[in-house]
């Protein structure tokens, strides 16, 4: 499946948008080998789910063909599946989605840069960034086939790495691993101590050991290292 046409048309995108697009593109290209043949739409969302990317596929009419577990976890009163379609409570986001899909239907070029990302506000939460990725298919022959992949990037705190992984990778003690998991979210050491119900002195001593075992010296470097673990 020729999933993406990466011809450069990103002049209007800001540097941060280009960075996000490049990150998604790399991850999507990694799963290209499993997106051929019968059931490709389901393989596609499953593969993205394995990489912790929330995604759903929709057909030519905009009806949802499949969505993965990561996408289901994002659905709430602001973003939902209604009448087999993705629905935003925010009217402006609904209008932008409709416009983007209409524009994409008019072209068979597999160019994700045709549609700008849609920022979907949520009540009492940070927004979701939705991107639409055209799929290679013949909609005339198979109108119910997946025509677009939508990826959902829910902004906000992400769960840290699992403690057993950190024990195996770095040789942490169980208590050090628990502290590292909390601090991987960017939580200050004293706040992490309160969350784990340990003294600040204990947390500081454990942090010194964590720094030594990871060859880091500051929390920013530690967070950057731990964020690579999925």
C-alpha positions in Angstrom: 0.0 0.0 0.0 1.4 3.3 -1.0 0.2 5.1 2.1 1.8 8.6 1.8 2.9 10.9 -0.9 5.7 12.9 0.8 6.1 15.5 -1.9 7.1 18.8 -0.2 4.2 21.2 0.2 4.8 22.2 3.8 5.8 25.8 3.3 2.8 27.1 5.2 3.3 24.8 8.2 5.1 26.1 11.2 8.2 24.4 12.4 6.4 22.6 15.2 3.7 21.3 12.8 6.4 20.0 10.5 8.0 18.2 13.5 4.8 16.6 14.4 4.1 15.6 10.8 7.5 14.1 10.4 7.1 12.1 13.6 3.8 10.7 12.4 5.1 10.1 8.9 8.0 8.0 10.2 5.7 5.9 12.4 3.2 5.4 9.6 5.9 4.3 7.2 7.0 1.7 9.7 3.6 0.0 9.4 3.3 0.2 5.6 4.3 -3.5 5.3 1.2 -4.6 7.1 -1.3 -2.4 5.4 -1.9 -4.5 2.2 -4.6 -7.1 1.4 -7.9 -8.0 3.0 -8.5 -6.4 6.4 -5.8 -3.8 5.8 -7.8 -1.1 7.7 -8.0 -3.3 10.8 -4.3 -4.2 10.6 -3.5 -0.5 10.2 -5.3 0.7 13.3 -4.0 -2.3 15.3 -0.4 -1.6 14.3 -0.9 2.1 15.3 -2.4 1.0 18.5 0.7 -1.1 19.3 2.7 2.1 18.9 0.3 4.0 21.2 -1.1 6.1 18.3 -4.9 6.6 18.6 -6.4 6.1 15.1 -9.6 5.4 13.3 -10.3 4.7 9.6 -13.3 6.2 7.7 -14.8 5.4 4.3 -15.6 7.7 1.4 -18.9 8.8 3.1 -17.2 9.6 6.4 -18.5 6.5 8.3 -16.1 4.9 10.7 -14.7 1.6 9.5 -12.5 0.8 12.5 -11.0 2.5 15.5 -8.3 1.2 17.9 -8.3 0.9 21.6 -6.1 4.0 22.0 -8.7 6.0 20.1 -11.6 4.6 22.2 -9.7 5.8 25.3 -9.9 9.4 24.0 -13.6 9.4 23.2 -15.7 11.5 25.7 -18.5 14.0 25.6 -16.4 16.3 23.4 -15.3 13.7 20.8 -17.5 10.7 20.2 -18.8 8.3 17.5 -22.4 9.3 16.6 -24.4 7.6 13.8 -21.2 5.8 12.8 -19.3 9.0 12.3 -16.8 10.9 14.4 -18.6 13.8 16.0 -17.1 16.9 17.7 -19.3 18.9 20.2 -17.4 22.0 19.1 -19.2 23.4 16.0 -16.1 25.0 14.5 -14.2 21.7 14.7 -17.1 19.9 13.0 -17.1 22.5 10.2 -13.3 22.2 9.7 -13.6 18.4 9.6 -16.4 18.5 7.0 -14.4 21.0 4.9 -11.2 18.9 5.1 -12.9 15.7 4.1 -14.6 17.4 1.1 -11.3 18.8 0.0 -9.6 15.4 0.3 -12.4 13.6 -1.6 -11.7 15.9 -4.6 -8.1 14.7 -5.0 -6.6 11.2 -5.3 -3.1 12.5 -4.4 -2.0 10.8 -1.2 -0.8 14.0 0.3 -1.5 14.5 4.0 -0.5 18.2 3.8 -3.6 19.0 1.8 -5.5 19.1 5.1 -4.3 21.2 8.0 -4.5 19.6 11.5 -7.7 20.2 13.4 -7.5 21.4 17.0 -10.5 20.0 18.8 -11.2 21.7 22.2 -12.4 19.5 25.1 -14.2 20.5 28.3 -11.9 20.5 31.3 -9.1 18.9 29.3 -6.4 20.0 26.9 -7.4 19.8 23.2 -6.9 16.9 20.7 -4.9 17.4 17.5 -6.6 15.5 14.7 -4.8 14.8 11.4 -6.3 13.1 8.3 -4.2 10.8 6.2 -5.5 9.7 2.8 -5.4 5.9 2.0 -4.7 4.3 -1.3 -8.0 2.7 -2.4 -10.5 2.7 -5.2 -13.6 4.2 -3.6 -15.7 3.6 -6.8 -15.0 -0.1 -6.6 -15.2 -0.4 -2.9 -17.2 2.6 -1.4 -17.1 1.1 2.1 -13.3 0.6 2.1 -11.1 2.8 4.3 -10.5 6.1 2.5 -8.9 8.1 5.3 -7.0 7.4 8.5 -7.5 9.9 11.3 -4.9 10.1 14.1 -5.7 11.6 17.4 -3.1 13.2 19.6 -4.6 14.0 23.0 -2.5 16.6 24.7 -1.8 16.2 28.4 0.2 14.1 30.8 1.2 10.8 29.4 1.6 7.6 31.5 5.2 7.0 32.4 7.1 3.8 31.6 6.3 0.6 33.5 8.3 0.1 36.6 9.3 -3.6 35.8 10.9 -2.3 32.5 13.0 0.2 34.4 14.2 -2.5 36.8 15.3 -4.7 34.0 16.8 -1.9 31.8 18.7 0.1 34.5 18.9 -2.2 37.5 16.7 0.1 39.6 15.3 -1.2 42.9 11.6 -1.5 43.0 11.3 1.8 45.0 13.7 3.6 42.6 11.6 2.4 39.6 8.4 3.7 41.2 10.0 7.1 41.8 11.4 7.2 38.2 8.0 6.4 36.8 6.4 9.4 38.6 9.3 11.7 37.7 9.1 10.6 34.0 5.9 12.7 33.8 7.9 15.8 34.8 6.8 15.7 38.4 9.3 17.5 40.8 11.1 15.2 43.3 9.3 16.7 46.3 5.9 16.3 44.7 6.8 12.7 43.7 7.7 12.0 47.3 4.3 13.1 48.5 2.6 11.0 45.8 4.6 7.9 46.8 4.2 8.7 50.5 7.9 8.7 51.2 10.1 11.4 52.8 11.8 14.0 50.7 15.2 12.8 52.0 14.4 9.2 50.8 13.3 10.6 47.4 16.5 12.6 47.1 18.6 9.6 47.9 16.8 7.4 45.4 17.1 10.1 42.8 20.9 10.3 43.2 20.9 6.5 42.6 18.7 6.9 39.6 20.9 9.6 38.1 24.0 7.3 38.6 22.4 4.3 37.0 21.1 6.3 34.0 24.2 8.5 33.6 22.1 11.6 33.9 22.5 14.6 36.1 19.2 16.6 35.8 15.6 15.7 35.7 15.2 17.1 32.2 17.8 14.6 30.9 16.2 11.8 32.9 12.7 12.6 31.5 14.1 12.7 27.9 15.7 9.3 28.4 12.7 7.7 30.0 10.4 9.1 27.3 12.1 6.8 24.8 10.8 3.7 26.7 7.3 2.5 25.5 
